[in-house]
Amino acid sequence: MFNPSSQLWVDTNQFRVNKELIVRSGSSDVDFALLKDGKLIELHKEENSSDFAVGDIMLAKVRKPVPGLNAAFVNVGYEKDAFLHYHDLGPQLSSLLKFIKRVSTGKLKDFSLKDFPFEEDIDKDGVINDVIKANQSILVQIVKEPISTKGPRISSELSIAGRYLVLVPFSNRISVSQKIEDKDEKDRLKRLVQSIKPKGFGVIVRTVAEGKKVAELDKDLQNLLNRWQAMCKKIYKAPQPSKVLSEMNRAASILRDVFNDTFTGIHVDDETLYYQIKDYLSNIAPKKESIVKMYNAPVPVFEKFGIERQIKTSFGRTVSMSKGAYLVIEHTEALHVIDVNSGNRSNKAKSQEETALEVNLIAATEIARQLRLRDMGGIIVVDFIDMSDAENRRTLYNHLREEMSDDRAKHKILPPSKFGLIQITRQRVRQELTIKTREDNPNANGEVEAPIVLIDKITFDLERIIKNDKAKNGIILNTHPFIAAYLTKGFPSIRSKWFLEHKKWVKILPRDAYTYLEYRFKDKNGKILK
């Protein structure tokens, strides 16, 4: 049975986790795969045609306020108007509007804010018509990319993110990441930032700033101030709408947000990207610059690191896990539903409650990975296997929270309900990542699961048969000729790997009459093994 001491082992060894970033460049986009101990945990795609990235700052024009929604529709240059709610205006909206007007007309050329007179904060419970008007110029930041039929979600409370700090114009507040739990360290960082913070700007201290010296923080702050100055210079006589500050390229932004000392390798198959990443690392972590490697092998980089296989087996409706368990992930307009199944697994040494806990803990780890991998947002309801022991339900809840602690998206997890359901809300800022994992059916019209997904199912069934000691009289696998060839080709073949792992030789007999998805395990007497 799982006990807290085994979880403690995982926690205390987290610093040994190896992380690798694999970068694949295509003709029109770049893919970024983040691996944790060889397992795919995040997948990002940067498309060259994308004009609206989270973090971009636009000089936009208010189309029309809508009092009934207490919001305004704003023209940011997208086919659909962006949505700006009153609560996303920021308390210092009046100061921002005054600043934009003076800068865009050329009356203000000092962008430091040290001598800029601030206006009073707007009423936090006010109405949209009182503060902005149609055709008014406004600086806004993309906080959610266009999703489905909706335009971008925007905010006029601006922020510019750096490696250690986030710069917030028209504010004087200093705040420290809640993930830094040490009170003394929080106080130290606040004092350091207070000593270097310019007037008129607020600063948010990021988690990675923990333990850093004032020189490193100051260097990051100066870079952010330089970006602010460059942005303000673009506002003068700029067309409306137009982009005045771009979020840094995706490679740099991913490194900024996820990079830490546990990274052991960054492999890039494009020379230009290779030098961009190397230059960026030389600024933020010079000692780690050597881990950036140029990948030149003939085998595609995603194939080399097993990413293509993981994509095929991770993005389907059904997700297989260890011990024969699996998840079923369904998407609806209102929410996502995840069902946890124990599969055909049986273990006489354990009670039903212990088996349920073990499968639920495995599922919680995989669910945390799936949410990050697919970038699932909104409401997620997970139907775990029922457990009657309150302590086991608490163990599951704590384990899920721990597994999701590395998730950069804002999220909230509620304790298990009486029905065994756990509800999760997760911030949605981008279109959910969906990848087609089905292929044309060679037997008939329609589609079937890709061979790799089918092979994984066959492997799980084989492991279960061997574990349940049903393979004493030998194992014969009957399957479609295409699948039989797939299992036996190459060296080492998949069948050879099975033998090395289980010390059992599987005789594979193709059957022309079988459909593409059909397979059966039998013993040498022809008895079907279930």
C-alpha positions in Angstrom: 0.0 0.0 0.0 1.2 3.5 -0.7 2.4 5.4 2.3 3.6 8.9 2.9 7.2 7.8 3.2 7.3 6.7 -0.4 5.9 10.1 -1.5 8.6 11.7 0.7 11.2 9.9 -1.3 10.0 11.4 -4.5 9.9 14.9 -2.9 13.4 14.8 -1.5 14.8 13.6 -4.8 13.1 16.2 -7.0 16.4 18.1 -7.3 17.8 15.1 -9.2 15.2 15.3 -11.9 16.6 15.8 -15.4 14.9 18.2 -17.7 15.6 18.6 -21.4 14.2 21.0 -24.0 14.0 19.7 -27.5 13.5 22.3 -30.2 12.3 21.2 -33.7 12.2 23.8 -36.5 9.9 23.5 -39.5 9.3 25.7 -42.5 6.4 27.6 -40.9 6.6 26.8 -37.2 8.8 25.7 -34.3 7.9 22.9 -31.8 9.2 22.9 -28.3 9.1 19.7 -26.2 9.9 19.7 -22.5 11.0 16.4 -21.1 11.2 15.4 -17.5 13.3 12.3 -17.0 12.6 11.5 -20.7 8.9 11.9 -20.3 7.0 14.5 -22.4 5.3 17.0 -20.0 4.9 20.1 -22.2 4.5 20.7 -25.9 4.4 24.1 -27.5 4.1 25.3 -31.1 5.2 28.7 -32.3 3.6 29.6 -35.7 5.3 32.4 -37.6 1.9 33.6 -38.7 0.6 34.2 -35.2 0.0 37.9 -34.7 -1.4 37.7 -31.2 0.7 36.1 -28.5 0.0 36.3 -24.8 2.1 39.2 -23.4 2.0 41.4 -26.6 1.1 45.0 -25.9 -1.0 46.8 -28.5 -1.9 50.4 -29.2 -5.6 49.9 -29.8 -8.8 51.8 -30.3 -12.0 51.4 -28.3 -14.8 50.3 -30.6 -17.7 50.7 -28.2 -18.4 50.3 -24.5 -21.2 47.9 -23.6 -22.8 48.9 -20.3 -24.8 45.7 -20.0 -21.6 43.7 -19.8 -19.6 46.5 -18.1 -17.0 45.9 -20.7 -15.9 47.3 -24.1 -15.0 45.8 -27.4 -11.6 47.0 -28.6 -10.1 46.9 -32.1 -6.7 45.3 -31.9 -6.4 44.4 -35.5 -7.9 40.9 -35.2 -11.0 39.8 -37.3 -13.0 39.7 -34.0 -12.9 42.6 -31.6 -11.0 42.0 -28.3 -13.0 41.9 -25.0 -12.0 44.3 -22.2 -13.9 44.0 -19.0 -14.0 46.8 -16.4 -12.2 44.7 -13.8 -9.3 44.3 -16.3 -8.8 48.1 -16.7 -6.5 48.4 -13.8 -6.9 51.1 -11.0 -4.5 53.5 -12.7 -6.4 53.7 -16.0 -6.8 57.5 -15.9 -3.0 57.9 -15.6 -2.4 55.4 -18.5 -4.9 57.2 -20.8 -3.3 60.6 -19.9 0.2 59.2 -20.6 -0.8 57.7 -24.0 -2.4 61.0 -25.1 0.7 63.0 -24.3 3.2 60.5 -25.7 1.2 59.9 -29.0 1.1 63.6 -29.6 4.8 64.1 -28.9 4.2 66.3 -25.8 5.9 63.9 -23.5 9.3 62.5 -24.3 10.5 61.4 -20.8 9.1 57.9 -20.3 10.6 57.3 -16.9 7.4 58.2 -15.0 9.5 59.7 -12.2 8.0 63.2 -12.8 4.7 62.1 -14.3 1.7 63.2 -12.2 -0.5 60.3 -11.4 -4.3 60.6 -11.5 -6.6 59.2 -8.9 -7.5 55.4 -9.1 -10.7 54.6 -10.8 -13.6 53.2 -8.7 -13.2 49.5 -8.4 -17.0 49.1 -8.6 -17.5 51.7 -11.3 -19.1 51.4 -14.8 -17.4 51.3 -18.1 -19.1 54.4 -19.6 -17.6 56.6 -16.9 -13.9 55.8 -17.8 -13.6 55.1 -21.5 -15.3 56.3 -24.6 -15.7 55.1 -28.2 -12.7 55.8 -30.5 -10.4 56.4 -27.6 -6.8 55.3 -27.9 -5.7 52.8 -25.3 -2.7 50.5 -24.5 -3.8 46.9 -23.9 -2.0 43.6 -23.3 -3.1 40.3 -24.7 -3.9 38.0 -21.7 -5.7 35.2 -23.7 -5.1 34.3 -27.4 -8.1 34.1 -29.8 -9.9 30.8 -29.0 -12.5 29.3 -31.3 -14.9 32.1 -32.4 -13.8 34.6 -29.7 -11.4 37.4 -30.1 -8.4 38.0 -27.8 -9.0 38.8 -24.1 -7.1 41.9 -23.1 -6.2 44.0 -20.1 -5.0 47.6 -19.8 -3.2 46.7 -16.6 0.2 46.3 -18.3 3.1 44.2 -17.2 6.5 43.3 -18.8 7.9 40.0 -17.6 11.6 39.3 -17.2 13.7 36.4 -15.8 13.4 37.4 -12.1 11.0 40.3 -12.1 7.9 41.6 -13.7 7.6 45.4 -14.3 4.2 47.0 -13.7 4.0 50.6 -14.9 1.8 53.1 -13.1 2.1 51.3 -9.8 4.3 51.5 -6.7 3.5 48.1 -5.2 6.1 45.4 -4.6 4.9 41.8 -4.3 6.7 38.5 -4.1 5.6 35.2 -5.6 3.5 33.1 -3.2 5.6 30.0 -4.1 8.5 31.5 -2.1 7.4 30.3 1.3 10.4 31.5 3.5 9.3 34.7 5.2 12.9 35.9 5.7 13.7 35.4 2.0 10.5 37.3 1.0 11.5 40.2 3.3 15.0 40.2 1.8 13.8 40.3 -1.7 11.3 43.1 -0.9 14.1 45.2 0.6 16.4 44.6 -2.4 13.8 45.5 -4.9 12.7 48.6 -2.9 16.3 49.8 -3.1 16.5 49.6 -6.9 12.8 50.2 -8.0 12.3 53.4 -10.0 9.5 55.7 -9.1 6.2 55.1 -10.9 6.7 51.4 -11.4 5.6 48.4 -9.4 7.5 45.2 -9.3 6.5 41.5 -8.9 9.3 39.2 -7.8 9.1 35.8 -9.5 9.8 32.5 -7.9 13.2 32.0 -9.7 14.5 35.1 -7.9 14.8 33.1 -4.7 18.4 33.4 -3.4 19.5 35.8 -6.1 21.7 38.8 -5.4 20.8 42.5 -6.0 23.2 42.8 -9.0 21.2 40.0 -10.9 17.9 41.6 -10.0 19.1 45.1 -11.0 20.3 43.8 -14.4 17.0 42.2 -15.1 15.2 45.4 -14.0 17.3 47.5 -16.3 16.5 45.2 -19.3 12.7 45.6 -18.5 13.0 49.4 -18.3 14.8 49.4 -21.7 12.0 47.4 -23.2 9.5 49.9 -21.7 11.4 52.9 -23.2 11.6 51.2 -26.6 7.8 50.5 -26.5 7.0 54.1 -25.6 9.1 55.4 -28.5 6.9 53.4 -30.9 3.7 55.0 -29.6 4.4 58.4 -31.2 2.4 58.7 -34.4 1.8 55.0 -34.4 -1.2 53.7 -36.4 -4.1 52.3 -34.5 -4.3 49.4 -34.0 -0.6 48.3 -34.0 1.7 46.2 -31.9 4.1 48.3 -29.9 5.8 45.5 -27.8 6.1 41.9 -28.7 6.5 39.1 -26.2 10.0 37.7 -26.8 10.4 34.8 -29.2 8.9 31.6 -27.9 12.2 29.9 -27.3 13.3 32.8 -25.0 9.9 33.0 -23.3 9.8 29.3 -22.6 13.4 29.4 -21.2 12.5 32.5 -19.1 9.5 30.7 -17.5 10.7 27.1 -17.1 14.5 27.1 -17.1 16.3 26.2 -13.8 19.4 24.4 -12.6 17.9 21.0 -13.2 18.1 21.3 -17.0 20.7 18.9 -18.4 20.3 19.5 -22.1 18.8 21.8 -24.8 18.9 20.2 -28.2 18.1 22.3 -31.3 18.0 21.3 -34.9 18.1 24.8 -36.4 21.3 26.9 -36.4 19.6 30.3 -36.0 17.6 29.1 -33.1 20.7 27.4 -31.6 22.5 30.8 -31.5 19.5 32.6 -30.2 19.1 30.2 -27.3 22.8 30.2 -26.6 22.9 34.0 -26.4 19.9 34.1 -24.1 21.4 31.5 -21.8 24.7 33.4 -21.7 22.8 36.3 -20.2 20.6 34.5 -17.6 22.7 31.5 -16.7 26.3 31.6 -18.2 27.3 28.4 -16.4 24.6 26.5 -18.3 25.5 27.7 -21.8 27.3 24.5 -22.5 24.1 22.4 -22.3 22.8 23.9 -25.6 23.6 21.4 -28.3 23.2 21.6 -32.1 21.5 18.5 -33.4 22.7 17.4 -36.8 21.9 13.6 -36.9 20.0 12.2 -39.9 17.2 10.9 -37.6 14.7 13.7 -36.9 15.2 15.2 -33.5 11.7 14.3 -32.2 12.2 10.7 -33.3 15.6 10.5 -31.6 14.2 11.5 -28.2 11.1 9.4 -28.5 8.8 12.4 -28.7 6.8 11.4 -31.7 5.9 8.1 -30.0 4.8 9.9 -26.8 2.7 12.3 -28.8 0.9 9.5 -30.5 0.2 7.7 -27.3 -0.6 10.8 -25.2 -3.2 12.8 -27.2 -5.9 10.2 -27.9 -9.2 9.9 -26.2 -7.8 6.9 -24.2 -4.5 7.3 -22.3 -2.7 4.2 -21.1 -0.8 4.1 -17.8 1.3 1.7 -15.9 -0.3 -1.3 -14.1 -2.8 -1.7 -16.9 -4.8 1.4 -15.8 -6.0 4.0 -18.3 -7.8 7.3 -18.5 -10.7 8.3 -20.8 -10.7 12.0 -21.6 -13.9 13.6 -23.0 -14.3 17.3 -24.0 -17.6 19.1 -23.9 -18.5 22.8 -24.5 -18.8 23.5 -20.8 -16.1 21.3 -19.2 -13.6 18.4 -19.6 -14.3 15.1 -18.0 -11.6 12.5 -17.1 -12.6 9.0 -16.1 -10.0 6.8 -14.2 -10.2 3.1 -15.0 -8.2 0.2 -13.4 -8.4 -1.9 -16.5 -8.3 -5.7 -16.3 -5.8 -5.5 -13.5 -6.0 -7.9 -10.6 -3.7 -8.4 -7.7 -4.7 -10.9 -5.0 -2.2 -9.5 -2.5 -4.1 -6.3 -2.2 -7.6 -5.3 -1.1 -10.0 -3.4 -3.4 -9.3 -0.2 -1.4 -5.5 -0.5 -1.7 -5.8 -1.3 -5.4 -8.1 1.8 -5.9 -5.6 4.0 -4.0 -2.6 2.8 -6.0 -4.4 3.3 -9.4 -5.7 6.7 -8.3 -2.2 7.9 -7.4 -0.8 6.7 -10.8 -3.8 8.5 -12.5 -3.2 11.7 -10.5 0.4 11.9 -11.8 -0.7 11.3 -15.4 -3.6 13.8 -15.1 -1.3 16.6 -13.9 0.9 15.8 -16.9 -2.0 15.7 -19.4 -3.3 19.1 -18.2 0.0 20.7 -19.0 0.7 18.7 -22.1 -2.7 19.5 -23.7 -2.9 22.9 -22.1 -6.4 22.1 -21.0 -8.2 25.0 -19.3 -11.6 25.8 -17.7 -13.4 23.3 -15.6 -12.0 19.8 -15.3 -13.9 17.0 -13.5 -12.1 13.8 -12.6 -13.9 10.7 -11.7 -11.4 8.7 -9.6 -12.1 5.1 -8.5 -14.2 5.2 -5.3 -12.4 4.9 -2.0 -14.2 4.6 1.4 -11.2 5.5 3.6 -11.1 9.2 4.3 -7.3 9.1 4.8 -6.9 7.6 1.4 -9.0 10.3 -0.2 -6.8 12.9 1.6 -3.6 11.2 0.4 -4.9 11.3 -3.2 -5.9 15.0 -2.9 -2.4 16.0 -1.5 -0.7 13.9 -4.1 -2.6 15.6 -7.0 -1.8 19.0 -5.5 1.9 18.1 -5.3 2.0 16.8 -8.9 0.4 20.1 -10.1 2.7 22.3 -8.1 5.0 22.8 -11.1 2.1 23.9 -13.3 2.7 27.5 -14.3 -1.0 28.0 -15.2 -3.1 29.3 -12.3 -5.3 26.5 -11.0 -7.4 25.5 -8.1 -8.2 21.9 -6.9 -11.2 21.1 -4.7 -11.1 18.1 -2.3 -12.8 14.9 -3.4 -16.6 14.9 -3.2 -18.6 12.1 -1.6 -18.9 10.6 -5.1 -15.2 10.5 -5.6 -15.1 13.4 -8.0 -12.3 16.0 -7.9 -13.0 19.4 -9.5 -10.1 21.4 -11.0 -10.2 24.9 -12.5 -7.2 25.8 -14.7 -6.4 29.0 -16.4 -7.0 29.0 -20.2 -4.8 31.4 -22.1 -4.3 29.6 -25.4 -6.1 27.3 -27.7 -6.1 23.8 -26.3 -3.4 21.6 -28.0 -5.0 18.8 -30.0 -3.1 16.4 -32.1 -4.6 13.8 -34.5 -3.7 10.3 -33.3 -5.9 8.3 -35.7 -5.0 7.1 -39.2 -6.9 5.9 -42.2 -8.3 2.3 -41.7 -6.6 0.1 -44.3 -9.4 -2.5 -44.0 -12.4 -0.2 -44.5 -13.6 3.4 -44.6 -13.0 5.6 -41.5 -10.1 5.9 -39.1 -8.4 3.7 -36.5 -5.8 4.3 -33.8 -2.3 4.7 -35.0 -0.1 1.5 -34.8 2.0 2.8 -31.9 -1.2 3.3 -29.8 -2.3 -0.3 -30.7 1.1 -1.7 -29.9 1.0 -0.1 -26.5 -2.4 -1.8 -25.8 -1.0 -5.2 -26.9 2.1 -4.7 -24.7 -0.1 -3.9 -21.6 -2.2 -7.1 -22.3 1.0 -9.1 -22.6 2.3 -7.8 -19.3 -1.0 -8.6 -17.6 -1.0 -12.2 -18.9 2.6 -12.8 -17.7 1.9 -11.1 -14.4 -1.1 -13.3 -13.8 1.0 -16.4 -14.6 -1.1 -17.4 -17.6 1.9 -17.9 -19.9 3.1 -21.3 -18.6 2.2 -23.1 -21.9 3.8 -20.5 -24.2 2.3 -17.4 -25.8 1.1 -17.0 -29.4 -0.1 -13.7 -30.7 -2.5 -13.7 -33.6 -2.8 -10.3 -35.3 -3.3 -8.5 -38.6 -0.3 -9.0 -41.0 0.5 -5.3 -40.9 0.8 -5.3 -37.1 2.7 -8.6 -37.1 5.3 -7.1 -39.5 5.5 -4.0 -37.3 6.2 -6.1 -34.2 8.9 -8.2 -35.8 10.8 -5.8 -38.0 14.2 -4.2 -37.2 16.7 -5.0 -34.6 16.0 -5.0 -31.8 12.3 -5.6 -32.7 9.5 -4.9 -30.3 9.2 -8.7 -29.8 12.9 -8.9 -28.9 12.4 -6.2 -26.3 9.5 -8.1 -24.9 11.8 -11.2 -24.5 14.6 -9.2 -22.9 12.2 -7.7 -20.4 10.0 -10.7 -19.5 12.1 -13.7 -20.5 9.1 -15.0 -22.5 9.2 -15.5 -26.3 6.0 -14.6 -28.1 5.3 -16.5 -31.3 3.6 -14.1 -33.7 1.3 -15.5 -36.3 -0.3 -13.2 -38.8 -4.0 -13.7 -39.7 -5.3 -12.4 -43.0 -8.9 -12.6 -41.7 -8.3 -10.3 -38.8 -9.2 -6.6 -39.0 -6.6 -4.0 -38.3 -7.4 -3.6 -34.6 -8.0 -7.3 -33.9 -5.6 -9.4 -32.0 -5.7 -12.4 -29.6 -3.2 -14.1 -27.2 -3.3 -17.9 -27.1 -1.3 -20.6 -25.5 0.3 -23.4 -27.6 -2.9 -25.5 -27.2 -5.0 -22.7 -28.8 -6.7 -21.6 -25.6 -7.4 -17.9 -25.6 -5.5 -16.0 -22.9 -7.5 -13.2 -21.3 
